[in-house]
Amino acid sequence: MNMDTQSQITTKKLNKVKALLPTGSMEKIADSLNISVSTVSNVFSGRNKKQVNDVLARALTIIEEDKKEKSELANKIELL
């Protein structure tokens, strides 16, 4: 994402991404990026735009991993 993309990311979109994150993701994002949970929270509230690209990239990865895990679990349950 470049600066133009950053300016297009609204607080509403950030809240949508945040709502899709599984429990504990804020800590996971902070740990993986070596930043504080407060910084991650500030990104999602729109108060920190400097790290939005990194935080969003990690958040989207976590969401995709969670979807995949849930799908695999659902498939296993179907096989029971």
Buried (B, 14 or more C-beta within 10 A) or exposed (E): EEEEEEEEBEEEEBEEBBEBBEEEBBEBBBEEBEBEEEBBBBBBEBEBEEBBBBBBEBBEEBBEEBEEEEEEEEEEEEEE
